[in-house]
């Protein structure tokens, strides 16, 4: 099939393009939004970070909640705009490769099939899960690596809606070994909104703005107790304090970090560094900068709405590693990985620990890999090696795996045609996807 549309339908972003390409042609938020200047919901044509519109207090409607499709009508509206105005494809002469989360309910699967075949009229459909596509892409990138030779990996997907650890063997996800945490990028943003609203300024309606704050300023702590002590310090001794300026709607419609250099001072901290060593490192860093410019930036501008962040910067990503500290009855990421491995055959354990693949936007926090390895090492037997690999682009990794599958000979054997769907129904056709 030459014309295959690959659609990674995530809870946060849609990645779509033609099969066989390296990168998707379109990456847009999977939602509709309504800015204060509009009376109706609009379709995003690009990511919100590069949009020129003023998105202050914009309302958002999403068709996916906790990873699963809950509003097929809204999803139909978004897909219609995507296929017609952005991709310019003709569904009746195209095949669709669609990603779907594991353990979708049969009712959700039927709704998806109705959208694909009855509403849009695609000629055929293949449904794939994200862990198997990530595994496929990694084996193609490293043909001589352990993942390719053993045909086995543990895919850790920290996405918008949830985080899951899924063992993959010979390109098939082992469903009995999948472990999931109901924490993703959306929950992290909501927690950051609550912290800032309680301590500084009410931003509970500023989802898009706080997404930007999270992506620019948050990082993973390697020693939480030490960093909490630093966050209590005043003045220049506080390595984590930085200021974020809110948009005013006149001179700038986007928020920004007031002093980008100050926001990077936490990188001077090394794992296990004492407070005195950290302050010495910080003083050396300060001497390299231009002091008068820094002083000018740090002056309080009463004409602008701005707020300071200190320990919020590392407490928000800490949710992924220690959700119990926030009162959530969830295991941390390291424990989730160990449970996923232990659910598999003992012969696979050493290979799975050596072939952990990280994907998803939440893995982009600085020092995420180092913290995960630090938490995971005490839980793993001493005679097993732990090797964690981050994808080249964790956000596009699933789509690139789908693009490879769409251009492979196996695609023809996996696809379900519209005629088969009309004759056999959704449930019978789904058996072909190894669900």
C-alpha positions in Angstrom: 0.0 0.0 0.0 1.8 3.1 -1.2 -0.4 5.8 0.5 -0.4 5.0 4.2 -1.3 7.7 6.8 0.5 7.2 10.1 -1.4 8.8 13.0 0.0 8.8 16.5 -3.1 9.9 18.3 -1.7 11.0 21.7 -3.6 12.6 24.6 -1.4 15.7 24.3 -0.3 15.9 20.6 -1.3 14.4 17.3 1.7 13.3 15.1 0.6 12.6 11.6 2.3 12.1 8.2 2.9 9.7 5.4 4.4 6.2 6.0 8.1 5.9 5.0 9.0 9.4 6.0 11.4 10.1 8.8 9.4 12.9 10.5 5.7 13.6 10.7 4.3 16.3 8.4 2.0 17.7 11.2 2.4 17.9 15.0 -0.5 19.7 16.6 -2.2 19.6 20.0 -5.0 17.0 20.2 -7.7 19.5 21.3 -9.7 22.6 20.5 -9.1 25.9 22.2 -10.9 29.1 22.7 -9.0 32.2 23.5 -10.6 35.1 25.4 -10.8 37.1 22.1 -13.0 34.4 20.4 -16.6 33.2 20.9 -16.0 29.7 19.5 -13.5 26.9 19.8 -10.7 27.0 17.2 -8.4 24.3 15.7 -4.7 24.7 16.4 -2.6 24.7 13.3 0.7 24.5 15.1 2.0 23.8 18.6 0.9 26.4 21.2 4.5 27.4 22.0 5.0 28.6 18.4 1.5 30.1 18.1 1.4 33.9 17.8 -2.0 34.1 19.5 -2.6 35.4 23.0 -3.5 32.2 24.8 -4.0 33.7 28.3 -6.9 31.9 30.1 -7.7 29.9 26.9 -10.3 27.2 27.4 -9.4 23.7 26.1 -11.5 20.7 25.1 -9.7 17.4 24.7 -11.2 14.2 23.3 -8.9 11.9 25.3 -8.8 11.5 29.0 -6.3 9.3 30.9 -5.2 7.9 27.6 -8.6 6.7 26.3 -11.0 8.2 23.8 -14.1 9.7 25.7 -15.5 12.1 23.1 -15.6 10.5 19.6 -17.5 13.5 18.2 -14.8 15.9 19.2 -12.1 13.6 17.8 -14.0 13.4 14.5 -13.9 17.2 14.3 -10.2 17.3 15.0 -9.4 14.5 12.5 -11.5 16.1 9.8 -9.6 19.3 10.1 -6.3 17.3 10.1 -7.0 15.2 7.0 -8.7 18.0 5.0 -6.8 21.2 5.8 -3.3 20.0 7.0 -2.5 16.6 5.5 -4.6 17.0 2.3 -5.3 13.3 2.0 -8.2 11.4 0.5 -9.2 8.7 3.1 -11.1 6.5 0.5 -7.8 5.9 -1.3 -5.6 5.7 1.8 -4.8 3.2 4.5 -4.5 4.3 8.2 -2.0 3.1 10.8 -3.4 4.3 14.1 -1.8 4.1 17.6 -4.1 3.1 20.4 -3.3 2.6 24.2 -3.1 -0.9 25.6 -6.2 -2.4 27.3 -8.7 -0.1 25.5 -12.3 -1.2 26.2 -14.2 -2.9 23.4 -16.7 0.0 23.3 -13.8 2.5 22.7 -12.4 0.2 20.0 -15.8 0.1 18.2 -16.0 3.9 18.4 -12.6 4.2 16.8 -13.4 1.7 14.1 -16.6 3.6 13.3 -14.7 6.8 13.0 -12.1 5.3 10.6 -14.4 3.2 8.3 -17.8 4.8 8.5 -17.2 8.5 9.1 -13.9 8.9 7.1 -14.1 5.9 4.8 -10.5 4.7 4.9 -9.8 1.8 2.7 -8.0 -0.2 5.4 -6.7 0.1 9.0 -3.9 -1.2 11.2 -4.0 -0.5 15.0 -0.7 -0.7 16.8 0.4 0.0 20.4 3.2 2.5 21.2 5.6 0.1 23.0 5.9 -2.2 20.0 6.5 0.7 17.6 9.2 2.2 19.9 10.9 -1.2 20.0 10.7 -1.5 16.2 12.3 1.9 15.7 15.1 1.2 18.2 16.0 -2.1 16.5 16.3 -0.3 13.2 18.5 2.5 14.7 20.8 0.0 16.4 20.9 -3.1 14.3 23.9 -4.5 16.2 22.7 -3.5 19.7 21.3 -5.7 22.4 17.7 -4.7 21.7 18.0 -5.8 18.1 20.0 -9.0 18.8 17.8 -10.2 21.7 14.6 -8.9 20.2 13.6 -7.9 23.7 13.2 -4.5 25.5 11.4 -2.7 28.3 9.7 0.4 26.9 9.0 3.1 29.6 6.5 5.6 28.2 6.1 8.8 30.2 3.4 10.5 28.2 0.7 13.2 28.6 -1.9 11.0 30.2 -0.1 8.2 32.0 3.2 6.5 32.5 3.7 2.8 31.7 6.4 0.2 31.6 5.8 -2.4 28.9 8.0 -5.4 28.1 8.3 -6.2 24.4 9.4 -9.5 23.0 9.9 -10.1 19.3 8.0 -7.0 18.5 4.9 -8.0 20.5 4.0 -6.3 23.7 3.6 -8.7 26.6 0.3 -7.5 28.0 0.6 -9.5 31.3 3.8 -7.6 32.1 2.5 -4.1 31.5 2.4 -1.9 34.6 0.9 1.6 34.5 1.0 4.7 36.7 -1.9 7.2 36.3 0.5 10.1 36.2 1.6 12.0 33.1 2.4 15.5 31.8 -1.1 16.7 32.4 -1.0 15.7 36.1 2.4 17.4 36.5 1.0 20.7 35.0 -2.0 20.6 37.3 0.2 20.1 40.4 2.4 23.0 39.3 -0.7 25.2 38.9 -1.8 24.3 42.5 1.6 25.1 44.0 1.9 28.5 42.2 -1.7 29.4 42.9 -1.2 28.7 46.6 2.1 30.4 47.0 2.1 33.3 44.5 -0.7 34.1 42.0 -3.8 32.4 40.9 -3.0 30.5 37.6 -5.6 27.7 37.8 -7.0 28.8 34.5 -3.6 29.1 32.8 -3.0 25.5 31.6 -1.1 26.5 28.5 1.0 29.0 30.3 2.0 26.6 33.1 2.8 24.0 30.5 5.5 26.4 29.3 6.7 27.1 32.8 7.0 23.3 33.4 8.9 22.7 30.2 11.4 25.6 30.7 12.1 25.5 34.4 11.4 22.1 35.9 14.1 19.5 36.4 14.6 16.2 38.3 16.5 16.4 41.6 19.2 13.8 42.4 19.0 14.5 46.1 15.6 15.9 47.2 16.5 16.5 50.9 19.7 18.5 50.0 17.8 20.5 47.4 15.0 21.3 49.8 17.6 22.8 52.1 19.0 25.0 49.3 15.5 26.1 48.3 15.1 27.6 51.8 18.1 29.9 51.5 17.7 33.6 50.7 19.3 35.8 48.1 22.2 34.5 46.0 22.7 31.4 48.1 19.4 30.0 46.6 20.5 28.2 43.4 16.9 27.4 42.4 15.2 30.7 42.6 14.2 32.1 39.2 11.5 34.5 38.0 8.9 33.9 35.3 7.1 36.9 33.8 3.5 36.5 32.8 2.2 38.0 29.5 0.6 41.4 29.7 -1.3 41.2 26.4 0.3 44.4 25.0 4.1 44.3 24.7 4.3 40.5 24.8 1.6 37.7 24.5 3.9 34.9 25.8 5.4 34.3 29.2 9.2 34.2 29.5 11.9 33.4 32.0 13.3 36.7 33.4 16.9 35.5 33.8 17.7 32.4 31.7 21.2 32.2 33.1 19.9 32.1 36.6 17.5 29.3 35.7 20.4 27.1 34.7 22.4 27.5 38.0 21.1 24.2 39.4 23.1 22.4 36.7 26.2 23.3 38.7 25.1 20.9 41.5 26.6 17.5 41.2 25.2 14.3 42.8 26.4 14.1 46.4 27.8 17.6 46.5 27.8 19.3 50.0 26.2 22.7 50.5 29.6 24.4 50.7 30.9 22.8 47.5 27.7 23.8 45.7 28.0 27.4 46.8 31.7 27.6 45.7 30.7 26.2 42.3 27.9 28.7 42.1 30.2 31.6 42.9 32.6 30.6 40.2 29.6 30.5 37.8 28.5 34.0 38.8 32.0 35.4 38.1 31.8 34.3 34.5 28.6 36.3 33.9 28.2 40.1 33.4 27.3 41.3 36.8 25.6 44.6 35.9 23.3 42.9 33.4 22.4 40.3 36.0 21.6 43.0 38.6 19.5 44.8 36.1 17.5 41.7 35.3 16.9 41.0 39.0 15.3 44.4 39.8 11.6 44.0 40.5 9.4 45.5 37.8 6.2 46.5 39.5 4.5 47.0 36.1 4.7 43.3 35.3 3.0 40.3 36.8 5.7 37.8 37.7 6.3 35.1 40.2 9.3 33.3 41.7 9.8 29.5 41.6 12.1 27.7 44.0 11.4 24.1 45.2 8.4 23.8 42.8 11.0 23.3 40.0 12.0 19.9 41.3 9.0 18.9 43.4 6.7 18.7 40.3 8.8 16.0 38.4 9.3 14.3 41.8 5.7 13.1 41.5 6.8 10.5 38.9 9.4 9.0 41.3 7.6 9.3 44.6 3.8 9.7 44.1 3.2 8.4 47.6 4.7 11.5 49.1 1.8 13.4 47.7 -0.8 11.1 49.1 -1.3 9.1 45.9 -1.7 5.3 46.1 0.7 4.7 43.3 4.1 3.1 42.9 7.1 5.1 41.8 8.6 4.7 38.4 11.5 2.5 39.5 9.2 0.2 41.4 6.9 0.1 38.4 9.7 -1.1 36.2 10.8 -3.8 38.7 7.2 -5.1 38.8 6.9 -5.2 35.0 10.2 -7.2 34.8 9.2 -9.6 37.5 5.9 -10.3 35.8 7.9 -11.8 32.9 9.8 -15.1 32.6 13.1 -15.1 34.7 15.1 -15.8 31.6 14.1 -12.3 30.3 15.0 -10.4 33.5 18.7 -9.6 32.8 17.9 -8.7 29.1 15.0 -6.4 30.1 17.1 -4.5 32.7 19.9 -4.0 30.1 17.5 -2.7 27.4 15.3 0.0 29.1 14.1 2.5 26.5 12.6 5.8 27.6 10.1 7.6 25.4 7.5 10.3 25.9 7.7 14.1 26.6 8.0 13.8 30.4 11.4 12.1 30.0 12.9 15.4 28.7 13.3 16.8 32.2 17.0 17.4 32.9 18.7 14.6 34.8 15.7 12.2 34.4 17.9 9.3 33.3 20.4 9.8 36.2 17.6 9.9 38.8 15.9 6.8 37.4 19.1 4.8 37.4 19.9 6.0 40.9 16.4 4.8 42.2 16.5 1.6 40.1 19.9 0.3 41.0 19.1 -0.7 44.6 16.0 -2.6 43.5 17.8 -4.7 40.9 19.9 -7.8 41.8 23.6 -7.0 41.9 24.5 -9.4 39.1 22.2 -7.7 36.6 23.4 -4.6 34.6 21.0 -1.6 34.2 21.2 0.2 30.9 18.8 3.0 30.2 18.5 4.5 26.7 16.7 7.7 25.8 15.3 8.0 22.3 16.7 10.6 19.9 13.4 12.4 20.0 11.1 10.9 22.7 8.0 12.8 21.4 8.4 11.5 17.8 9.7 8.0 18.6 6.3 6.2 18.4 5.4 7.9 15.1 8.8 7.0 13.5 8.2 3.3 14.5 4.8 3.5 12.8 6.4 5.0 9.7 8.8 2.0 9.6 5.9 -0.5 10.0 3.9 1.2 7.3 6.7 0.8 4.8 7.5 -2.8 5.7 6.1 -5.9 4.0 4.3 -7.0 7.2 1.9 -4.1 6.9 -0.1 -5.8 4.1 -0.7 -8.9 6.3 -1.8 -6.9 9.3 -4.3 -4.5 7.7 -8.1 -4.9 7.9 -9.9 -3.7 4.9 -13.2 -1.8 4.9 -15.0 -4.8 3.3 -13.7 -7.1 6.0 -14.9 -4.7 8.7 -18.4 -4.5 7.1 -18.6 -8.2 6.8 -17.1 -9.4 10.1 -17.5 -6.4 12.5 -15.1 -4.7 14.8 -14.5 -7.5 17.3 -13.5 -10.1 14.7 -11.2 -7.7 12.9 -9.4 -6.7 16.0 -8.1 -10.2 16.5 -5.7 -9.6 13.7 -3.9 -6.9 15.6 -2.8 -9.3 18.4 -4.8 -7.4 21.0 
